[in-house]
Amino acid sequence: MMDLKDKLVSSFLAFENNIDVDDPVHDIRSEALRVFEGKGFPSKKDEAWKYTSLNSLKKVDFSIFPSEVDALEYKEVKKYFLHEMDTYKIVFIDGIYSSFLSETTHDGVDVCLMSAALNKPKYRAVIDVYFNKVASQEESLTNLNTAFSKEGAYIYIPKNKVAQKPVEILHFSTGNEAALLLQPRSLIIAEDNAELQVIERHQSLTKNEVFTNSVTEIFAAKDAIVDYYKVQNDVATASLIDNTYISQKDSSLVKVHTFSFGGKLTRNNLNFYQNGERIDSTMKGVTILGERQHVDHHTLVHHKEPNCESHQDYKGIYGEKSTGVFNGKIIVDKIAQKTNAFQQNNNILVSDKATINTKPQLEIFADDVKCSHGCTIGQLDEEALFYLQSRGIPKKEARALLMYAFANNVLESVRIPELKRRINKLIANKLGVNLGFDL
């Protein structure tokens, strides 16, 4: 069997042959493939991948182009949507757009498809300015995605506009293929003083192996507000590598909440670049794992200008033989005086076989800054557990209440009430209890 890297490289010509020769990103794709071919998949020898191995994925014979697509009925997948509220929806089944399940718009804002943006001349000016401009030109898996970039979400919010509804981006895999590799590419732009909320989910509907290598580029212009939520609660045969790159201009506010509750292997590479003053960047996460699940959070905030803030707060609860990794990096350039950067990573191990590797990093080249980072790893507080039990709460529920309280402060900043209720229920389910109060 051909190894996965060789299979991808040899498939590139076939992929390009199916795309219009006049495609505006042809040269970008070819260069990206050259970088991936030179670097290959990252290994544990790379410092950034020290605790996460992709060896088990590289041995699988993934289909790179799905042969046919299953139509899905809405009732089959309704529970994965935020059906309690009205949203725009961009839905993909095995990597192919489903117009039946989607609700897009061009009414004052663009909520549509990457393939349309790449192929229609009217989007050319935007693609030329933004496509592949903040994504890493060095990171091998990002380059792999760029080489095969064709489909995903395209969201453009013009100056002074507010998207009237949140946007849901959903990727379903049906199990039509024995094993499927998906490479969605999304581009999200909020121009000056624009506002947008996005909820993203990858969901396998089968036990067949699926590997998603996703790249999202987000641009927040002056005074823009972008609220982004990632819900990761997939089956035990699904692996996700999520590369998100965010460029912010003056006085913009971008928040990314990552809820990691499932999947075989999940790697979140979240990169913020602050290109202006008075910028606020927030990253929050809740991870609750069991079995042999593995989640690796890699965050970077690059403070390039003065008077900016960043806030990171990640909570992890690890049971059974699960593994967590947190690597948070803050860079403060010499010019970036009056930076206020906060980073916190708190973890609870509820099994003596669970593992957490955590590595907060600060690189500060300015002298007038407030930067803090902290990290804790521990068990549940036995005194608090005893206190709850002494008030008549059974031990299992008492443990769950303590874990719920531990994770809950990350939820306080979720600005979509229906989503907050949904995440609350997911947390209760993961902890295996009915919490007995209104969620």
C-alpha positions in Angstrom: 0.0 0.0 0.0 1.3 3.5 -0.9 1.9 5.6 2.1 -0.4 8.5 2.8 2.1 11.2 1.9 2.9 9.6 -1.5 -0.7 9.0 -2.2 -1.6 12.7 -1.6 1.3 14.0 -3.7 0.4 11.7 -6.6 -3.3 12.6 -6.3 -2.6 16.3 -6.7 -2.5 16.2 -10.5 -5.8 14.5 -10.7 -7.2 17.1 -8.3 -5.9 20.0 -10.4 -7.2 18.5 -13.6 -10.7 18.7 -12.2 -10.3 22.4 -11.5 -10.5 25.3 -14.0 -6.9 26.1 -15.3 -7.7 29.8 -14.9 -8.2 29.3 -11.2 -6.8 32.3 -9.3 -5.1 30.2 -6.6 -3.4 27.6 -8.9 0.1 28.9 -8.2 -0.6 29.1 -4.4 -1.8 25.4 -4.5 1.3 24.2 -6.4 3.7 26.0 -4.0 1.9 24.6 -1.0 2.2 21.1 -2.3 5.9 21.6 -2.8 6.2 22.6 0.8 4.2 19.7 2.1 6.2 17.3 -0.1 9.4 18.6 1.4 8.2 18.5 5.0 5.8 15.5 5.1 3.6 14.9 8.1 4.9 16.3 11.4 6.4 13.7 13.8 7.2 13.6 17.5 10.7 14.9 16.6 9.1 18.3 15.9 9.0 20.2 19.2 5.4 21.4 18.4 4.3 17.8 18.0 6.2 16.2 20.9 3.2 14.8 22.6 1.0 14.0 19.6 1.7 11.2 17.1 0.0 10.9 13.7 1.5 7.4 13.0 -1.8 5.6 13.3 -3.4 7.9 10.8 -0.6 7.7 8.3 -1.1 3.9 8.1 -4.8 4.2 7.0 -5.7 4.0 3.3 -7.9 7.1 3.2 -10.0 7.9 0.2 -9.1 11.4 -0.9 -12.0 12.0 -3.3 -15.3 10.6 -2.2 -16.9 8.6 -5.0 -20.6 9.5 -4.3 -22.5 11.3 -1.7 -25.3 10.1 0.5 -28.3 12.4 0.7 -29.2 13.0 4.4 -32.7 13.7 5.7 -32.9 16.6 8.0 -34.5 14.5 10.7 -31.4 12.2 10.7 -29.1 15.1 11.6 -31.4 17.6 13.3 -29.9 17.0 16.7 -26.5 18.3 15.5 -28.0 21.7 14.4 -29.0 24.5 16.8 -32.6 23.8 15.8 -33.9 25.9 18.7 -33.1 29.1 16.8 -32.9 30.5 13.3 -29.4 30.4 11.7 -27.7 30.5 8.4 -26.3 27.0 7.6 -23.4 25.8 5.4 -23.6 22.1 5.3 -21.2 19.5 3.8 -21.7 15.8 3.4 -18.4 13.9 2.9 -16.8 17.2 1.8 -19.5 18.0 -0.8 -22.0 20.9 -0.3 -25.6 20.0 0.6 -27.9 22.7 -0.7 -30.9 20.7 0.7 -29.6 21.1 4.3 -28.1 24.6 3.9 -29.5 28.1 4.2 -27.1 30.7 2.6 -27.5 34.3 1.8 -26.3 37.2 -0.3 -28.7 39.8 1.2 -26.3 42.5 2.4 -23.8 39.9 3.6 -22.2 36.8 1.8 -22.7 33.5 3.5 -21.9 30.9 0.8 -19.3 28.5 -0.6 -15.5 28.7 -0.9 -15.8 27.0 -4.3 -18.0 29.9 -5.6 -15.7 32.5 -4.2 -12.7 30.9 -5.9 -14.4 30.5 -9.3 -16.5 33.6 -9.8 -14.8 36.8 -11.0 -16.9 39.0 -8.8 -15.1 37.6 -5.7 -11.7 37.8 -7.3 -10.7 41.1 -5.6 -11.5 39.7 -2.1 -9.7 36.4 -2.8 -6.6 38.3 -4.0 -6.5 40.3 -0.8 -7.3 37.6 1.8 -6.9 34.0 0.6 -3.9 32.3 2.2 -2.6 35.6 3.6 -2.7 34.7 7.3 -2.4 30.9 7.1 1.1 29.6 7.8 3.3 29.2 4.7 5.6 26.9 6.7 3.3 24.5 8.6 3.1 21.2 6.7 -0.5 20.3 7.3 -1.7 23.8 6.6 0.1 23.6 3.3 -1.4 20.2 2.6 -4.9 21.8 3.0 -3.9 24.8 0.9 -2.8 22.4 -1.9 -6.2 20.7 -2.0 -8.3 23.8 -1.1 -11.5 23.9 -3.0 -14.5 23.7 -0.7 -15.6 25.1 2.6 -17.4 28.2 4.0 -17.0 31.7 2.6 -18.4 34.4 4.8 -18.0 38.1 4.0 -19.6 40.8 6.2 -19.1 44.3 4.7 -18.4 47.5 6.6 -20.9 48.5 9.3 -23.0 45.3 8.7 -24.2 42.8 11.4 -25.0 39.3 10.3 -28.7 39.0 11.3 -28.3 35.3 12.4 -25.4 33.2 13.6 -23.8 31.0 10.9 -23.6 27.2 11.5 -20.8 25.4 9.5 -21.4 21.6 9.7 -19.3 18.9 8.2 -20.9 15.4 8.2 -19.3 12.2 7.1 -21.6 9.3 6.3 -19.3 6.2 6.1 -19.8 5.7 2.3 -16.0 5.2 2.1 -14.1 2.7 4.4 -11.9 5.6 5.4 -12.2 9.3 4.3 -9.8 12.2 4.3 -11.5 15.6 4.3 -9.8 19.0 3.8 -12.3 21.9 4.3 -11.0 25.4 3.7 -12.9 28.4 5.1 -12.4 32.1 4.7 -14.2 34.5 7.1 -14.0 38.3 6.7 -15.5 41.0 8.9 -14.8 44.4 7.5 -14.7 47.7 9.6 -17.3 47.7 12.4 -18.9 44.5 11.2 -20.2 41.7 13.5 -20.6 38.0 13.2 -21.2 34.8 15.2 -20.1 31.3 13.9 -20.6 27.8 15.2 -18.6 25.1 13.6 -19.0 21.3 14.0 -17.5 18.2 12.4 -19.6 15.1 12.9 -19.1 11.5 11.7 -22.3 9.5 11.5 -20.6 6.2 11.3 -17.8 4.0 12.8 -15.7 4.3 9.7 -12.4 6.1 10.0 -12.5 9.8 9.1 -9.6 12.2 9.2 -10.3 16.0 8.8 -7.5 18.4 8.1 -9.2 21.8 8.3 -7.9 25.3 7.8 -9.9 28.5 8.6 -8.7 32.0 8.0 -10.4 34.8 9.9 -9.9 38.5 9.3 -11.3 41.1 11.7 -10.9 44.7 10.5 -11.1 47.8 12.6 -13.8 47.7 15.3 -15.1 44.3 14.0 -16.5 41.7 16.4 -16.2 38.0 15.6 -17.5 35.3 18.0 -16.5 31.8 17.0 -17.5 28.5 18.6 -16.1 25.1 17.9 -18.1 22.1 19.1 -16.0 18.9 19.0 -18.0 15.9 20.1 -17.3 13.3 17.5 -17.2 9.5 17.5 -14.2 7.4 18.6 -13.0 6.8 15.0 -12.9 10.4 13.9 -9.7 12.5 14.0 -9.5 16.3 13.5 -6.6 18.6 12.9 -8.0 22.1 13.1 -5.8 25.0 12.0 -7.3 28.4 12.6 -5.5 31.7 11.8 -6.8 35.0 12.9 -5.7 38.5 11.8 -7.0 41.4 13.8 -6.9 45.2 13.1 -7.3 48.2 15.5 -10.0 47.9 18.2 -11.3 44.6 16.9 -12.6 41.9 19.3 -12.3 38.2 18.4 -13.4 35.3 20.8 -12.9 31.6 20.1 -14.5 29.0 22.4 -13.4 25.4 21.8 -15.5 22.6 23.4 -13.6 19.3 23.0 -15.6 16.3 24.2 -14.9 13.6 21.7 -13.1 12.0 18.8 -10.1 9.8 18.6 -7.4 12.5 18.1 -8.1 16.2 18.1 -5.4 18.8 17.5 -6.4 22.5 17.7 -3.8 25.0 16.3 -5.2 28.4 17.1 -3.1 31.4 16.0 -3.9 35.1 16.7 -2.0 37.9 15.0 -2.6 41.4 16.4 -1.9 43.9 13.7 -3.1 47.1 15.4 -3.8 48.8 18.7 -6.5 48.3 21.4 -7.2 44.8 20.1 -8.8 42.2 22.3 -8.3 38.4 21.7 -10.0 35.7 23.8 -9.5 32.0 23.7 -11.4 29.7 26.0 -11.8 26.0 26.1 -13.4 23.1 27.9 -12.0 19.6 27.3 -13.7 16.5 28.9 -12.2 13.2 27.8 -12.4 9.5 28.6 -11.4 6.2 27.1 -8.2 6.6 25.0 -9.1 10.0 23.5 -6.4 12.5 22.8 -6.8 16.3 22.6 -3.9 18.7 21.9 -4.5 22.5 22.2 -1.8 24.7 20.6 -2.4 28.4 21.0 -0.3 31.4 19.8 -1.0 35.1 20.4 1.4 37.5 18.7 1.2 41.0 20.2 2.8 43.2 17.5 1.4 46.7 18.6 0.9 48.6 21.9 -2.2 48.7 24.2 -3.6 45.3 23.4 -5.1 42.5 25.4 -5.3 38.7 25.2 -7.1 36.3 27.5 -6.7 32.5 27.5 -8.6 30.2 29.8 -8.6 26.4 29.2 -10.1 23.8 31.5 -9.5 20.1 31.1 -11.1 17.0 32.8 -9.4 13.7 31.9 -10.6 10.3 32.8 -9.7 6.7 32.0 -6.6 6.5 29.6 -7.2 9.9 27.9 -4.4 12.3 27.1 -4.5 16.1 27.1 -1.9 18.5 25.8 -1.9 22.3 26.2 0.8 24.4 24.7 0.1 28.2 24.9 2.5 30.7 23.5 2.4 34.5 23.9 4.9 36.7 22.0 5.1 40.4 22.9 7.2 42.4 20.4 9.5 45.2 21.6 7.1 47.8 20.3 4.1 46.3 22.0 4.2 48.2 25.3 1.2 48.3 27.6 0.2 44.8 26.6 -2.0 42.9 29.0 -1.8 39.1 28.4 -3.4 36.5 30.6 -3.1 32.7 30.2 -4.5 30.0 32.5 -4.7 26.2 32.1 -6.3 24.2 34.8 -6.7 20.4 34.7 -8.3 17.7 36.7 -7.2 14.0 36.4 -10.1 11.8 37.5 -8.2 8.6 36.7 -4.6 7.6 37.6 -4.1 6.4 34.0 -5.0 9.7 32.4 -2.2 12.1 31.3 -1.8 15.8 30.8 1.2 17.6 29.3 1.0 21.4 29.7 3.6 24.0 28.6 2.7 27.7 28.9 5.3 29.9 27.1 5.9 33.6 27.3 8.4 35.5 24.9 8.4 39.1 26.1 10.6 41.7 24.4 8.8 44.8 25.8 9.3 46.1 29.4 6.0 47.9 30.2 3.6 44.9 30.1 1.3 42.8 32.3 1.7 39.2 31.4 0.7 36.2 33.6 0.5 32.5 33.0 -0.6 29.7 35.3 -1.2 26.0 35.2 -2.6 23.6 37.6 -3.0 19.8 37.6 -4.8 18.0 40.4 -7.6 15.8 41.6 -11.0 16.8 42.9 -11.1 18.5 46.3 -11.8 15.8 48.8 -13.1 18.3 51.4 -15.5 19.8 49.0 -16.6 16.3 48.0 -17.2 15.4 51.6 -19.1 18.6 52.2 -21.5 17.9 49.3 -22.0 14.3 50.5 -22.7 15.5 54.0 -25.6 17.5 52.5 -27.2 14.4 51.1 -25.8 14.5 47.6 -24.7 11.0 46.4 -20.9 10.7 45.6 -21.3 10.3 41.8 -23.5 13.5 41.6 -21.2 15.3 44.0 -18.2 14.6 41.8 -20.1 15.7 38.7 -21.2 18.9 40.4 -17.6 19.8 41.3 -16.4 19.1 37.8 -19.3 21.0 36.3 -18.5 24.0 38.5 -14.8 23.7 37.6 -15.6 23.9 33.8 -18.5 26.4 34.1 -16.8 29.7 34.2 -15.6 29.2 30.5 -19.3 29.1 29.6 -20.1 32.5 31.1 -18.8 34.3 28.0 -20.8 32.2 25.5 -23.1 34.9 23.9 -25.7 32.6 22.3 -28.1 31.4 25.0 -29.3 28.3 22.9 -25.7 27.2 22.4 -24.9 27.7 26.1 -27.8 25.5 27.1 -26.7 22.9 24.5 -23.1 22.9 25.8 -24.4 22.6 29.4 -26.3 19.4 28.4 -23.2 18.0 26.6 -21.1 18.6 29.7 -23.7 16.9 31.9 -23.9 13.9 29.5 -20.1 13.7 29.4 -20.0 13.7 33.2 -22.7 11.0 33.3 -25.3 12.8 35.4 -28.5 14.6 35.4 -27.5 17.8 37.2 -31.0 18.5 38.4 -31.3 22.2 37.6 -32.4 24.0 34.6 -29.9 23.9 31.8 
